[in-house]
Amino acid sequence: MQIDWLTFTPIPSLLGGMILGIAAALYVFLHGRILGISGIVSGLMHLKQGDHAWRIALTLGLLTAPVLAALFFEIRPIVEIDADWFAVTLAGLLVGFGAQYGSGCTSGHGICGLSRLSPRSLVATLSFMGAGFLTVFVLRHVIGG
């Protein structure tokens, strides 16, 4: 197996992971909340008094950060999606239902939950990672070439 040196980015990946870890830790320490993106974004669907400004600010930060990275640091990842709109929409719906059913997403369980040594988050993370591995294997090696 050869390494694709064009997409092998250990330093930016490490720095990005460190920044995400620091942000999650600061969020817990400063606000007493878990930085689970699916919970934060779903909270925008049923706003409570005094609970919307931080949710909107965090969501806007997530959406504008890639644009700012492209403008100021010339970070422009090449994104290639080899799927039609139906597959992408279906995948998004499945991820959304899975995050709702599992009471959290990869950021809530995988980053914050595992760092708190939560057994529930360990099971959730193993489940969605295993399902992802299995899906890619079936799509690439069983169904398609």
Order of alpha helices (4+ residues) and beta strands (2+ residues): alpha-alpha-alpha-alpha-alpha
